Amino acid sequence: TIMSVALALTTLSAYAQTDGDISKSKEWPSMPVLEITTVGGVEPTATLVYPPEGCVGQGITSEYVTGKLVMSLNGESIYDSGEYIKGESGVRIKIRGNNSGAFLQQKPYKLKLSKKADLLEMGKAYKSKDWALLSLSTWNTVMTNEESNILPLMGLAVGRVLEQPWIPNIKAVNVMLNGKYKGLYYLIETVERADTRIVTSKTGFVIENDAYWWKPDEVYFRTNRQHPYMGYTFKYPDTDDMTDAEKNAICDYMNTVEEAIFKCDGSAAEFIDYDSFARWILGHDILGTKDAAGSNMFLYKDDLDSNAPESSKLMMGTMWNFDTSFMVGANEWSTVHSHPVFYYEQLFKDPLFVKKYLEKYNNYKDKVYEYVEDYFNNLKNVNGEAIKQSMALHKEIYPSQCKNTLEKQIDESLNFLKSRLKALEEMTKDLET
């Protein structure tokens, strides 16, 4: 399952924030608690940055703050990073995201450990230095009180039932920062090249079609047919080690891929994996996501040999951003399905790609709802009480959040999902013609 948090539903005495002070009058639910203590008690901060002319969005820059991370469950320590010593122990933390990092009251964070660790308790293979803490509340105008706390879980569950190549694992945790309760978060694997995340050889690459390519100090490239708002940024290779020749080779390859895609005649299948591209957009169509430029479009290739560029195909990475789920019209595709911000507008002019998309739709259409419903039923049965108790604690410091009960959110999201699947029955019939 996505939420690998098989926890008992007991409670224990623990700290909670009351009017800025620390109190032992509260009890932690039976859920992992992350306690982060930074050197000197310094809080991570972010600076708002604005796009140059011709670009869109507003982003943030944030510098890492060093410290120590301890994770505990039911009063027992299950991980201790130790004090920060570069390359040896401790953790670095900064604010992540763009609009979320700039404007949310509960800040999302990026965590970078000095030594790899299995924070999700899934096994040694899942050790990593790189993790993220996602803010709990999602502003979504079609939801009751314009809020949902479970859209990341819904989105990842859809990606998993569609058998996308890799979907991040995630669990709910309570977070303390420098002795103050910061609320209920989702601890999630970040998009990285790794044996249990995105798998490539050392000669491969992982890139993002990124609306925030213009941010200060960002290493990027732009292709000939790329939408004016977008640029490609790197998840792998590490840009500190990448040469100009390597970057130019990736850029040249992507230009070649684009030219094939824009022919709309099936020749792109020599370069890109239609299967993974179809699964990704089908997931967004099922969810009815409204975002386009901010859809986190990750691409990767196992290896790049300039003498044999077709030796491996370009793959579509995981879905990530689910904030705008169910916000498109009742009989509309997801925005990125037909918006020129990415390649799908062209791919859906290609009969071979449409055939692949319909094949995937027909393979999975009768499995999605049952899978997601079972996932949420399991979530309620195993962790429901701990999540509800944590939501109550969260609401004490964020009074405008968690207005909807867990059960109400699940029921509402499942109703939206059912409606989307019904709408796709008719929309795909039109697509067939």
Salt bridges, closest charged atoms under 4 A:
GLU43 OE1 - LYS182 NZ 3.84
ASP80 OD2 - LYS68 NZ 3.85
GLU83 OE2 - LYS68 NZ 3.99
GLU121 OE1 - LYS171 NZ 3.61
ASP130 OD1 - LYS110 NZ 3.75
ASP130 OD1 - LYS112 NZ 2.61
GLU189 OE2 - ARG197 NE 3.73
GLU259 OE2 - ARG225 NE 3.01
ASP275 OD1 - ARG279 NE 2.44
ASP275 OD2 - LYS360 NZ 2.61
ASP285 OD2 - HIS337 ND1 2.85
GLU359 OE2 - LYS356 NZ 3.45
GLU359 OE2 - LYS360 NZ 3.75
GLU385 OE1 - LYS388 NZ 3.92
GLU396 OE2 - LYS26 NZ 2.73
GLU407 OE2 - LYS388 NZ 2.97
GLU426 OE2 - LYS429 NZ 3.47
